[in-house]
């Protein structure tokens, strides 16, 4: 009985080690989506899976309020730029004044989330989209990230 238990434990440890190693090698990063960005004033729609939040979405899980700001929108975007750069696991990919795109990589398994901010000066808000590239759910990570940015921005 002890031999069977020992083998089971060793098998589980080997599997977990392999999964973590695979994550560290980028096996769970997925490919960068080619359709990100702002198209006709809108960010990419949220998928039907519960692993994305989007301030331009009307759907239940994915719906999140846009970021608000006081004063100049470009200054608010510059503040978001600094906030994102200071966040752990974040990597700024694109910044054009009215648009920010960043990737966030999970520490253990290397899953990547794509995060976008779009300054809509006409509406007086900053729209946001944060989505996991892979997997069905995100355990609320994308919503928590956006709320952390909102709090740091003071909106």
C-alpha positions, 0 to 999 in steps of 0.5 A: 500500500505504501509503495502505491501511495508513494508512486501516486505522490511522485506521479502527482509531483512530476505532473505539477513540476511539468505544468509549472515548467511548461508555464515558465517556458511560455506554453500557456502564453498564447498568441498575441491577438491581431485584432486588438486596438480601437475600431470605429471607437470601440475596443474588441468585444468580450467573448462569451466566456467569463475571462474578460471585462470590457467597459463597452460591454452590456453583458453581465459578467464582462460589464465593468464601468469605464474609468473616469478622470478629472481634468485633461484626458491625456494627463489621465492616460499618462497617469494610467501609463505610469500605473501600468508600468509600476504593476507587477507582471505588466509589460507596456506594449503600445502607448499612443496618447489616447490608447494603451495596450499592455500584457500581464503575465501570471507568475506561476503558469505564465498565462497572459492577459491583454489589457487595453485603455482607450480615451473617449474624450467625447464621452469623458471616460476611459474605456478599458478591456482586460481579457485572458488569452487562454482558458475559460475563466479568470478567477476574477483576475481581470476585474481585480486588475481594472479595479486596482487601476481605477483605485490608483487613478482615483476615479 
